[in-house]
């Protein structure tokens, strides 16, 4: 289970590592649902490139696809973003505690040197 979670988190961060994909997710967050052509509209890239970006987002579980006849509609899936945010928050808390402890230790050393 932990391995699957780690692999999923890797896919999420890989998908988020590209500016075009992040902008596509922002568009979905604002509009709720978009077609593939609407997702590609703000960028000067060919449709195959748009499809590739969408495929990466789907594989990461960040978007879902609904087919309406010949039109494919996409929606943001918040679950994966929340998992990434939780992972970041837990690591931020660890490092904040660690750095606070280091700061206290250094303050103690500095006070001892002053005596």
Contact map, one row per residue, 1 for C-alpha under 8 A:
1111100000000000000000000000000000000000000000000000000000000000000000000000000000000000000000000000000000000000000
1111110000000000000000000000000000000000000000000000000000000000000000000000000000000000000000000000000000000000000
1111111000000000000000000000000000000000000000000000000000000000000000000000000000000000000000000000000000000000000
1111111100000000000000000000000000000000000000000000000000000000000000000000000000000000000000000000000000000000000
1111111110000000000000000000000000000000000000000000000000000000000000000000000000000000000000000000000000000000000
0111111111000000000000000000000000000000000000000000000000000000000000000000000000000000000000000000000000000000000
0011111111100000000000000000000000000000000000000000000000000000000000000000000000000000000000000000000000000000000
0001111111110000000000000000000000000000000000000000000000010000000000000000000000000000000000000000000000000000000
0000111111111000000000000000000000000000000000000000000000000000000000000000000100110000000000000000000000000000000
0000011111111100000000000000000000000000000000000000000000000000000000000000000000000000000000000000000000000000000
0000001111111110000000000000000000000000000000000000000000110000000000000000000000000000000000000000000000000000000
0000000111111111000000000000000000000000000000000000000010011100000000000000000110010000000000000000000000000000000
0000000011111111100000000000000000000000000000000000000000000000000000000000000000010000000000000000000000000000000
0000000001111111110000000000000000000000000000000000000000000000000000000000000000000000000000000000000000000000000
0000000000111111110011000000000000000000000000000000000110010000000000000000000000000000000000000000000000000000000
0000000000011111111011000000000000000000000000000000000000000000000000000000000000000000000000000000000000000000000
0000000000001111111011000000000000000000000000000000000000000000000000000000000000000000000000000000000000000000000
0000000000000111111111000000000000000000000000000000000000000000000000000000000000000000000000000000000000000000000
0000000000000001111111100000000000000000000000000000000000000000000000000000000000000000000000000000000000000000000
0000000000000000011111110000000000000000001000000000100000000000000000000000000000000000000000000000000000000000000
0000000000000011111111111000000000000000000000000000110010000000000000000000000000000000000000000000000000000000000
0000000000000011111111111100000000000000000000000000000000000000000000000000000000000000000000000000000000000000000
0000000000000000001111111110000000000000000000000000000000000000000000000000000000000000000000000000000000000000000
0000000000000000000111111111000000000011000000000000000000000000000000000000000000000000000000000000000000000000000
0000000000000000000011111111100000000000000000000000000000000000000000000001000000000000000000000000000000000000000
0000000000000000000001111111110000000000000000000000000000000000000000000000000000000000000000000000000000000000000
0000000000000000000000111111111100000010000000000000000000000000000000000000000000000000000000000000000000000000000
0000000000000000000000011111111111000000000000000000000000000000000000000111000000000000000000000000000000000000000
0000000000000000000000001111111100000000000000000000000000000000000000000001000000000000000000000000000000000000000
0000000000000000000000000111111100000000000000000000000000000000000000000000000000000000000000000000000000000000000
0000000000000000000000000011111111000000000000000000000000000000000000000000000000000000000000000000000000000000000
0000000000000000000000000011111111000000000000000000000000000000000000000011000000000000000000000000000000000000000
0000000000000000000000000001001111100000000000000000000000000000000000001111000000000000000000000000000000000000000
0000000000000000000000000001001111111110000000000000000000000000000000001110000000000000000000000000000000000000000
0000000000000000000000000000000011111110000000000000000000000000000000111100000000000000000000000000000000000000000
0000000000000000000000000000000001111111000000000110010000000000000000011100000000000000000000000000000000000000000
0000000000000000000000000000000001111111100000100000000000000000000000000000000000000000000000000000000000000000000
0000000000000000000000000000000001111111110000000000000000000000000000000000000000000000000000000000000000000000000
0000000000000000000000010010000001111111110000000100000000000000000000000000000000000000000000000000000000000000000
0000000000000000000000010000000000011111111110100100000000000000000000000000000000000000000000000000000000000000000
0000000000000000000000000000000000001111111100000000000000000000000000000000000000000000000000000000000000000000000
0000000000000000000000000000000000000111111100000000000000000000000000000000000000000000000000000000000000000000000
0000000000000000000100000000000000000001111110000000000000000000000000000000000000000000000000000000000000000000000
0000000000000000000000000000000000000001111111000000000000000000000000000000000000000000000000000000000000000000000
0000000000000000000000000000000000000001001111101100000000000000000000000000000000000000000000000000000000000000000
0000000000000000000000000000000000000000000111111100000000000000000000000000000000000000000000000000000000000000000
0000000000000000000000000000000000001001000011111110000000000000000000000000000000000000000000000000000000000000000
0000000000000000000000000000000000000000000001111111000000000000000000000000000000000000000000000000000000000000000
0000000000000000000000000000000000000000000011111111100000000000000000000000000000000000000000000000000000000000000
0000000000000000000000000000000000010011000011111111110000000000000000000000000000000000000000000000000000000000000
0000000000000000000000000000000000010000000000111111111000000000000000000000000000000000000000000000000000000000000
0000000000000000000000000000000000000000000000011111111100000000000000000000000000000000000000000000000000000000000
0000000000000000000110000000000000000000000000001111111110000000000000000000000000000000000000000000000000000000000
0000000000000000000010000000000000010000000000000111111111000010000000000000000000000000000000000000000000000000000
0000000000000000000000000000000000000000000000000011111111100000000000000000000000000000000000000000000000000000000
0000000000000010000000000000000000000000000000000001111111110000000000000000000000000000000000000000000000000000000
0000000000010010000010000000000000000000000000000000111111111110000000000000000000000000000000000000000000000000000
0000000000000000000000000000000000000000000000000000011111111111100000000000000000000000000000000000000000000000000
0000000000100000000000000000000000000000000000000000001111111100000000000000000000000000000000000000000000000000000
0000000100110010000000000000000000000000000000000000000111111110000000000000000100000000000000000000000000000000000
0000000000010000000000000000000000000000000000000000000011111111000000000000100100000000000000000000000000000000000
0000000000010000000000000000000000000000000000000000000011111111000000000001111110000000000000000000000000000000000
0000000000000000000000000000000000000000000000000000010011011111100000000111100000000000000000000000000000000000000
0000000000000000000000000000000000000000000000000000000001001111110000000111100000000000000000000000000000000000000
0000000000000000000000000000000000000000000000000000000001000011111000011110000000000000000000000000000000000000000
0000000000000000000000000000000000000000000000000000000000000001111100011100000000000000000000000000000000000000000
0000000000000000000000000000000000000000000000000000000000000000111111111000000000000000000000000000000000000000000
0000000000000000000000000000000000000000000000000000000000000000011111111000000000000000000000000000000000000000000
0000000000000000000000000000000000000000000000000000000000000000001111110000000000000000000000000000000000000000000
0000000000000000000000000000000000000000000000000000000000000000001111110000000000000000000000000000000000000000000
0000000000000000000000000000000000100000000000000000000000000000001111111000000000000000000000000000000000000000000
0000000000000000000000000000000000110000000000000000000000000000111111111100000000000000000000000000000000000000000
0000000000000000000000000000000011110000000000000000000000000000111100111110000000000000000000000000000000000000000
0000000000000000000000000001000011110000000000000000000000000011110000011111000000000000000000000000000000000000000
0000000000000000000000000001000111000000000000000000000000000011100000001111100000000000000000000000000000000000000
0000000000000000000000001001100110000000000000000000000000000111000000000111110000000000000000000000000000000000000
0000000000000000000000000000000000000000000000000000000000001111000000000011111110000000000000000000000000000000000
0000000000000000000000000000000000000000000000000000000000000100000000000001111111000000000000000000000000000000000
0000000000000000000000000000000000000000000000000000000000000100000000000000111111100000000000000000000000000000000
0000000010010000000000000000000000000000000000000000000000011100000000000000111111110000000000000000000000000000000
0000000000010000000000000000000000000000000000000000000000000100000000000000111111111000000000000000000000000000000
0000000000000000000000000000000000000000000000000000000000000000000000000000011111111100000000000000000000000000000
0000000010000000000000000000000000000000000000000000000000000000000000000000001111111110000000000000000000000000000
0000000010011000000000000000000000000000000000000000000000000000000000000000000111111111000000000000000000000000000
0000000000000000000000000000000000000000000000000000000000000000000000000000000011111111100000000000000000000000000
0000000000000000000000000000000000000000000000000000000000000000000000000000000001111111110000000000000000000000000
0000000000000000000000000000000000000000000000000000000000000000000000000000000000111111111000000000000000000000000
0000000000000000000000000000000000000000000000000000000000000000000000000000000000011111111100000000000000000000000
0000000000000000000000000000000000000000000000000000000000000000000000000000000000001111111110000000000000000000000
0000000000000000000000000000000000000000000000000000000000000000000000000000000000000111111111000000000000000000000
0000000000000000000000000000000000000000000000000000000000000000000000000000000000000011111111100000000000000000000
0000000000000000000000000000000000000000000000000000000000000000000000000000000000000001111111110000000000000000000
0000000000000000000000000000000000000000000000000000000000000000000000000000000000000000111111111000000000000000000
0000000000000000000000000000000000000000000000000000000000000000000000000000000000000000011111111100000000000000000
0000000000000000000000000000000000000000000000000000000000000000000000000000000000000000001111111110000000000000000
0000000000000000000000000000000000000000000000000000000000000000000000000000000000000000000111111111000000000000000
0000000000000000000000000000000000000000000000000000000000000000000000000000000000000000000011111111100000000000000
0000000000000000000000000000000000000000000000000000000000000000000000000000000000000000000001111111110000000000000
0000000000000000000000000000000000000000000000000000000000000000000000000000000000000000000000111111111000000000000
0000000000000000000000000000000000000000000000000000000000000000000000000000000000000000000000011111111100000000000
0000000000000000000000000000000000000000000000000000000000000000000000000000000000000000000000001111111110000000000
0000000000000000000000000000000000000000000000000000000000000000000000000000000000000000000000000111111111000000000
0000000000000000000000000000000000000000000000000000000000000000000000000000000000000000000000000011111111100000000
0000000000000000000000000000000000000000000000000000000000000000000000000000000000000000000000000001111111110000000
0000000000000000000000000000000000000000000000000000000000000000000000000000000000000000000000000000111111111000000
0000000000000000000000000000000000000000000000000000000000000000000000000000000000000000000000000000011111111100000
0000000000000000000000000000000000000000000000000000000000000000000000000000000000000000000000000000001111111110000
0000000000000000000000000000000000000000000000000000000000000000000000000000000000000000000000000000000111111111000
0000000000000000000000000000000000000000000000000000000000000000000000000000000000000000000000000000000011111111100
0000000000000000000000000000000000000000000000000000000000000000000000000000000000000000000000000000000001111111110
0000000000000000000000000000000000000000000000000000000000000000000000000000000000000000000000000000000000111111111
0000000000000000000000000000000000000000000000000000000000000000000000000000000000000000000000000000000000011111111
0000000000000000000000000000000000000000000000000000000000000000000000000000000000000000000000000000000000001111111
0000000000000000000000000000000000000000000000000000000000000000000000000000000000000000000000000000000000000111111
0000000000000000000000000000000000000000000000000000000000000000000000000000000000000000000000000000000000000011111
